[in-house]
Amino acid sequence: MSAVAWIAVGSLIVWVWLLLGQGFFWRTDQRLPVRRDPARWPSVAVVVPARDEAEVLPVSLPSLLAQDYPGDAEVYLVDDCSGDGTGELARALAERCGGLPLTVVTPGEPEPGWTGKLWALRHGMALARQRKPEFLLLTDADIAHEPDSLRELVAAAGSGDAGGFDLVSQMARLRVTSTWERLVVPAFVYFFGQLYPFRRVNNGRSRTAAAAGGCVLLRAGAAERARIPESIRQAVIDDVSLARAVRRSGGRVWLGLADRVDSVRPYPRLADLWRMVARSAYAQLRHNPFLLAGAVLGLGLVYLAPPLTLGAGLLTGDAVAAAAGGTAWAVMAGTYMPMLGYYRQSLWLAPLLPFTAALYLLMTVDSAVQHYRGLGAAWKGRTYARPETAPEP
């Protein structure tokens, strides 16, 4: 066989393994567990870190304040040194909308060794713990919740016995309106599920742990045992780090796709999506150049090789390369279709996944370039120190 044929066959073997051996990552049936309502609804503190969120807050915050929750619940919004009046707007929205009690606090700039979001969570959780809530709902300022969202999350967590979860997280349905959002956003969730198959996360015997930071219901006792957020204070990918800390401390973790929790943040341009991915892509690879090289080669073999070897095989008359490359591309597209269906997008976008993967490859390389330029993970006007050089508090 030719070298092109060997590459095509290798890619096909990888796709057969991904189809059957990677926790059925491509399925979208991991949805919030349905349980009976508890006999007594536990108290909940909702903590919302917010930095320059005046654009999305008028949609997201009223949805939290309007939660139809039978137990005690209140909202703590942590204004992380915003320059757009986020805190003042939050107070005005609470006065206008009513609903759950709202407390707004501003902790000041983060201390060295803390990312901004985790610094904000630290203060919000500390303030909430004074009321001794049984659960903490950690949710981002761009996340809108249907009125029964909190009720369903708490019911899904269950009781504190062996059948209950210590962390229940839903991956909010991201906005998909612009052309670039249609191309990039469903793939973002698809790739996340490939790295952290939800079925494995939800298997108590598995070592895989992950969460989606936009919506995390955390049992207060589990947070104390896992020393959240102090134990993960430097994490750029804070949601996965949080889930790992909970699992290491003996907690049970559940992660799935949301039906009634949505992100309202727009990403209309490719540049907006590029920044979202590139800010943490190299951190996902532990800032390791060898892992970066492996990721580039892996993305090339898995996503780019199938259409390229199909084309080369057709041009040169290499039947093995064409057949293997075409079959691998078909399997790839087939595994992507359920995610496109979840996002209510045309299934004709599935064959374009290699193009989207190429964009993600470039975003990952750019993330590494920015890291070695000394820029670290830049987000909303802050650039964080490299983990290995951040001082201990």
Phi, psi and omega in degrees: 000153178284165177299321179297320179296318178299318178297317180297316179295319177299317178296319179297319179298317178299318182290325175296319178295316179299321181298318189251337190245003182249052173063025183047048186301336187281348179282150184242030185263005178276092182243167187306127178300140178263119179233168175291151174297140179292155178296328176227126181281121183289160178284147184224136171248125179263120183248125184236103172285135185217125175228114180054058184245023182299333182292320186259342186301323180299341177264317188280313186296316177302329179292328176285317181296335184267014181298131178270080184245127185288339181264189178283132179208144175212161187245134176241112177259124182258108180279105186274071175054046180291150176251007184243016178079026181303313182297315180296320179296319179299316179297318180295320179295319179296320180293324183282321188267333185070205179094218183297148177298141180238133172240130178249129181226147177237110186276349186090178183296145181294148175287159177304139180093358179243139167280158185299316182296316181290328174297317178295317178298322180303313183287321178295318180291322178298318178294318181295324184294341176297334178266001177053057177288155178275334178227153173239128172257112178263115184220146183281160184288348179259013184256125177257135182246137170294158187303332182261011185300310183296319179301315182291322178298313182294318178298320180294326179296328177074188181282173183280006180279194185295342181270357184263162177254144176272337178220126175236121184231138175243134174279107182303146176287115183284157181291134178226092183232310182283168179300316181292323176298320179296324181283323192257322190292309178302325179294327178302313180290323178299313179295321178299315179295330177291320178289321184231078181304126186301322180298322178289320177303320186275358177269114184300341181269354182272153177270351180289129179222137178198162176211167175248115191298342181290338183207100181228114172266121188235127177293131186301319179296322178293323177297321179293315181296322182273000181053052177270130007260002186303322185289346182235025192300336182264357190291129172278318174268075192289330184291316178294319179297321179297313181298320179296320180296319179295316181293320179299328181275007176097008182276159177260136188238140174227138179220135178203179178277147183265148172251336187230023176229123188228143171275134180254007180283127179275144172231070189290333184249156176301323181299324179294314178293323179301313180297321180301317183280314188292335183295336183233359186298316182287330174298324177300331179266015177060027180054036184252117182297331178289321175294325176298313179299319178296322179294318179297313180295320180295315178298322179296313181293318188281317189253325184269327183299318184304306179292326181292317180288328174298312179298316180296320179296320179293323182288325185259356183077020179275097186296322181295314180297317181295315183293313181293316179296317179295320179294317178298319179295321179294318178296316178304309181298321179297321180288338180277338185299318179301323179291320176297322177296318178301322179271008176057041179251159180297136178290347177291349176284344185302316180294347180275002181303323176301322177297315179296320178298323177297321176298316180295324177299314179294322177297320180293317177297318178298322177300318178293319179300315180296323178298313183284346171279359179086012183270343178060214179263104182265132180202124176052049174084001179242143173238123185269146178297153174298140183307323184286345182249356180289131183286152175288143178288000000 
